[in-house]
Amino acid sequence: MTHYLYQSQNWQKQLSDLVTDPAELLELLDLSSDALYSGAVLATEQFKLRVPRAFVGKMQKNNAFDPLLLQVLPHHLELEEHAGFVTDPLGEEAANQLPGVLHKYKSRFLLTLTGACAVHCRYCFRRHFPYQENLPKNDDWPDIKQYLGQHPEINEVILSGGDPLTLSNRKFALWVERLESIAQIKTLRIHSRVPIVIPERVDDEFISILKNSRLRSILVVHSNHAQELDDLTCSKLLSLATAQITVLNQAVLLKGVNDNADTLVALSQRLFEARVMPYYLHVLDKVKGAHHFDLETDKIDALYTQILAELPGYLVPKLVREIAGENNKTPLYGHATF
């Protein structure tokens, strides 16, 4: 199902007209459960509801277990305390070298350009991240440039957040130009969920910025379910591939959302129709508030065994977990102790 009224608007208007009230979200989907509403109200006090109307338009009405709805609807289970589920599961506080700078891996570092997102995914590992203390300002650029100069091993910069594609094209291009001015930087990677939830964000100007940059551009989108990938979304993703911009997808294994082999196989196949390559399949980061999405190790291993049997190797995403302090993502398939 697609609400074409929403898709006729430009992306800036969609971004400024998000659904932020649980009551409205439930009303749009013909869900009148008092339990769903009361739980959502409590959970949204800790982590606000934000979801684009076009993304709501992809959800099934009168279905409280819709896989897209489960990713965004605040739930009372988020308020529970569980051992091992913490506010900083990836140790990013220790990796936060300068405002906006997270340096966790040798050859690349990450810039959190904004704390804003088009959608608040309830399993977000940065749902507790102190963005306001870490957003790089124009005055911080000389320090960032100096940091890069002190680390000649860095050749790739990852733009993240928040979501860097909530920025205007003008602000986004400014950061690209800054990075282009540093000879050691060869690759620009952008991590964004916006092309999935507001596909109109992939406009001609954005494509031109990437296409005309001297940097090799990689856009890593985030889709967890084939239902997210309607025809408009796929056409926008395909336009990036047509412009010779590499597009990859990372997904997160989520209980109730995509925890069966048929769903994961369909996701990889639908991505490939849009010329997007499956990249990572993340085991859930143990962030406080997301325990109800977690899966048992045996089930994860069984799921991955099934998709290996059903998909050609090039459509199988790498099953990984990020462990704080490690030098790389940790491959998991076949490991009994992940």
C-alpha positions in Angstrom: 0.0 0.0 0.0 1.3 3.4 -0.9 0.0 6.9 0.0 0.8 8.8 -3.2 -0.4 12.0 -1.7 2.6 12.0 0.6 5.0 11.1 -2.2 3.8 14.1 -4.3 5.4 16.4 -1.7 9.1 17.3 -1.8 11.3 15.7 0.8 11.7 18.8 2.9 7.9 19.1 3.4 7.7 15.4 4.3 10.6 15.8 6.8 8.7 18.7 8.5 5.4 16.9 8.6 6.3 13.7 10.5 3.9 11.6 12.6 5.1 12.3 16.2 1.9 11.5 18.2 1.2 7.8 19.0 -2.5 8.4 18.9 -2.3 9.7 15.3 -0.2 6.8 14.2 -2.6 4.3 15.6 -5.6 6.2 14.1 -4.0 6.2 10.6 -3.6 2.4 10.9 -7.1 1.8 12.3 -5.7 0.5 15.5 -7.6 1.4 18.6 -5.9 -0.7 21.3 -5.7 1.1 24.6 -2.8 -1.1 25.6 -0.8 -0.1 22.5 -1.5 3.5 23.1 -0.7 3.7 26.8 2.5 1.8 26.3 3.5 4.0 23.4 2.9 7.2 25.4 5.1 6.0 28.3 7.9 4.9 25.9 7.9 8.0 23.8 8.7 10.1 26.9 12.2 8.5 26.8 12.6 8.3 23.0 10.3 10.3 20.8 8.1 8.9 18.0 9.2 10.1 14.6 8.0 8.5 11.3 7.3 9.9 7.8 3.8 9.6 6.6 4.8 7.9 3.4 6.5 5.2 5.5 3.2 4.8 7.4 1.6 4.4 4.1 3.6 1.2 3.5 2.1 -0.4 6.6 -0.9 -2.7 6.7 -3.9 -1.2 8.4 -5.5 -3.0 11.3 -2.3 -5.1 11.9 -0.6 -4.4 15.2 2.2 -6.8 14.1 3.0 -5.2 10.8 6.8 -5.4 10.5 7.3 -1.8 9.6 5.0 -0.6 12.5 6.9 -2.7 15.0 10.2 -0.9 14.1 8.8 2.6 14.9 5.9 2.3 17.4 7.1 3.0 21.0 6.4 0.1 23.3 6.2 -0.4 27.1 8.8 -3.1 26.9 11.4 -0.4 26.2 11.1 0.7 29.8 12.3 -2.7 31.2 15.8 -3.1 32.6 17.8 -6.1 31.2 21.3 -7.1 32.2 23.9 -6.3 29.4 21.6 -3.8 27.7 23.2 -0.4 28.2 23.1 3.2 26.9 26.4 2.9 25.0 26.7 -0.6 23.7 29.4 0.1 21.2 31.7 2.1 23.4 31.3 5.3 21.3 32.0 7.6 24.3 35.6 6.3 24.3 35.9 6.7 20.5 34.6 10.3 20.5 37.8 12.2 19.8 36.4 15.6 18.9 32.9 17.0 18.5 31.3 14.9 15.8 34.3 12.6 15.4 34.1 8.9 16.2 37.3 7.0 15.4 36.9 3.3 16.0 38.6 1.7 13.0 42.1 2.2 11.6 41.5 3.5 8.1 38.2 5.3 8.5 36.4 7.6 10.9 32.9 8.7 11.3 31.4 12.2 11.4 28.0 12.6 13.2 26.9 15.7 11.3 23.4 15.9 12.9 21.4 14.4 15.6 18.2 14.6 13.5 16.6 11.5 11.9 13.6 11.2 9.6 12.5 8.1 11.6 13.2 6.9 15.1 13.9 3.2 14.9 13.1 1.7 18.4 16.3 -0.5 18.3 18.6 2.4 17.4 22.0 1.9 19.1 22.4 5.7 19.4 19.1 6.4 21.0 20.9 7.6 24.1 23.8 9.3 22.3 24.5 12.9 23.5 24.2 14.6 20.1 24.0 18.2 21.4 27.5 17.9 22.9 28.9 16.3 19.8 27.7 18.1 16.7 30.6 19.6 14.7 30.2 23.3 14.1 32.0 25.3 11.4 34.6 26.4 14.0 35.4 22.8 14.6 36.5 22.1 11.1 40.2 23.2 11.6 40.5 20.8 14.5 39.0 17.9 12.5 41.3 18.7 9.6 44.3 18.7 11.9 43.1 15.4 13.4 43.1 13.8 10.0 46.5 15.1 9.3 47.7 13.5 12.5 46.3 10.2 11.3 47.5 9.6 7.7 46.2 6.0 7.8 42.6 7.4 7.5 41.5 7.4 3.9 37.7 7.1 4.3 35.2 9.3 6.0 31.7 8.0 7.0 29.0 10.6 7.3 26.4 9.5 9.8 24.3 10.9 12.7 21.5 11.1 13.3 21.1 10.9 9.5 23.2 13.1 7.3 20.6 13.2 4.6 18.3 15.2 6.8 20.7 18.1 6.0 20.0 20.3 3.0 22.0 19.7 -0.2 23.8 22.9 0.5 25.0 21.9 3.9 25.8 18.3 2.7 27.8 19.6 -0.2 29.8 21.9 2.1 31.0 18.9 4.1 31.8 17.0 0.9 33.9 19.9 -0.3 35.8 20.1 3.0 36.7 16.4 2.8 37.6 16.7 -0.9 40.2 19.3 0.1 42.2 16.7 2.0 44.3 14.6 -0.3 44.5 11.5 1.9 40.7 11.1 1.8 39.8 8.8 -1.1 36.4 7.4 -0.2 33.2 9.0 1.1 30.6 6.8 2.7 27.1 7.9 3.7 25.0 5.9 6.1 21.3 6.8 5.8 17.8 5.5 6.3 16.2 8.5 4.6 16.2 7.0 1.0 14.1 4.2 2.4 11.6 6.2 4.4 11.5 9.4 2.2 12.8 8.3 -1.2 12.3 11.7 -2.7 15.4 12.8 -0.8 17.4 11.1 -3.6 17.0 14.1 -5.9 19.0 15.2 -8.9 21.1 17.7 -7.0 22.1 15.1 -4.4 23.1 12.6 -7.1 25.1 15.4 -8.8 27.0 16.2 -5.6 28.1 12.6 -5.4 28.6 12.0 -9.1 30.8 15.1 -9.5 32.9 14.5 -6.4 36.5 13.3 -6.8 35.8 11.0 -3.8 34.6 7.5 -4.4 31.0 7.6 -3.1 29.2 4.8 -1.3 25.7 5.1 0.0 24.8 2.6 2.7 21.0 2.5 3.1 19.2 0.7 5.9 16.2 -1.5 5.0 15.1 -4.5 7.2 12.1 -5.7 5.2 11.1 -6.0 1.5 7.8 -4.2 2.4 9.8 -1.0 2.8 10.9 -1.2 -0.8 8.0 -0.1 -2.9 8.3 0.9 -6.6 9.1 4.5 -6.0 11.8 3.7 -3.4 13.4 1.1 -5.8 13.4 3.6 -8.7 15.2 6.2 -6.6 17.8 3.6 -5.5 18.2 2.5 -9.1 18.8 6.1 -10.1 21.9 6.1 -7.9 23.2 2.9 -9.5 22.6 4.4 -12.9 24.8 7.3 -11.9 27.5 4.8 -11.0 27.2 5.4 -7.3 27.7 2.3 -5.2 24.7 1.5 -3.0 24.8 -1.1 -0.3 22.2 -2.2 2.4 22.7 -3.0 6.0 19.9 -4.6 8.0 19.4 -5.5 11.6 17.9 -8.9 12.7 14.8 -8.1 14.7 12.4 -10.4 16.5 9.0 -10.1 15.0 10.2 -8.1 12.0 12.5 -10.1 9.9 13.3 -13.2 11.9 12.5 -15.8 9.3 14.4 -17.0 6.2 11.7 -16.2 3.7 11.6 -12.6 4.8 15.4 -12.2 4.6 15.6 -13.9 1.2 12.8 -11.6 -0.1 14.7 -8.6 1.2 17.9 -9.5 -0.6 16.1 -10.2 -3.8 14.1 -7.0 -3.8 17.3 -5.0 -3.0 19.0 -6.6 -6.0 16.1 -5.5 -8.3 17.1 -1.9 -7.3 20.8 -2.7 -7.9 21.5 -2.5 -4.2 23.9 -5.1 -2.8 23.2 -6.7 0.6 26.2 -5.7 2.9 25.7 -6.4 6.6 23.1 -8.3 8.6 23.7 -7.0 12.1 22.9 -8.9 15.2 21.1 -6.5 17.5 23.3 -4.1 19.4 22.5 -4.4 23.1 21.2 -0.9 23.6 18.9 -0.2 26.6 15.3 -0.2 25.5 15.7 -2.8 22.7 15.8 -6.1 24.5 12.4 -7.2 23.0 13.9 -7.3 19.5 16.7 -9.7 20.6 17.0 -13.2 19.2 18.6 -16.4 20.6 21.9 -17.4 19.2 20.7 -20.8 17.9 17.8 -19.2 16.0 20.2 -16.7 14.4 22.5 -19.4 13.3 19.7 -21.5 11.9 18.3 -18.5 10.0 21.6 -17.7 8.4 22.1 -21.4 7.4 18.8 -21.2 5.6 19.5 -18.0 3.7 23.0 -19.4 2.7 21.2 -22.4 1.2 18.6 -20.3 -0.7 20.6 -17.3 -2.0 23.6 -17.0 -4.3 26.6 -15.9 -2.4 26.6 -12.4 -3.8 23.1 -11.8 -2.2 24.0 -13.0 1.2 24.8 -10.2 3.6 27.6 -10.7 6.1 26.3 -11.7 9.5 28.2 -9.5 12.1 28.2 -8.0 15.5 30.0 -4.8 16.5 31.9 -5.3 19.7 33.1 -2.2 21.6 36.9 -1.8 21.3 37.4 -4.4 18.6 39.3 -3.4 15.4 36.6 -4.5 13.1 33.1 -5.9 12.9 33.0 -9.5 14.2 31.8 -12.2 11.8 29.4 -14.5 13.5 28.2 -17.4 11.4 29.3 -20.7 12.8 30.5 -19.2 16.1 28.9 -20.8 19.1 29.6 -17.9 21.5 28.1 -14.8 19.8 
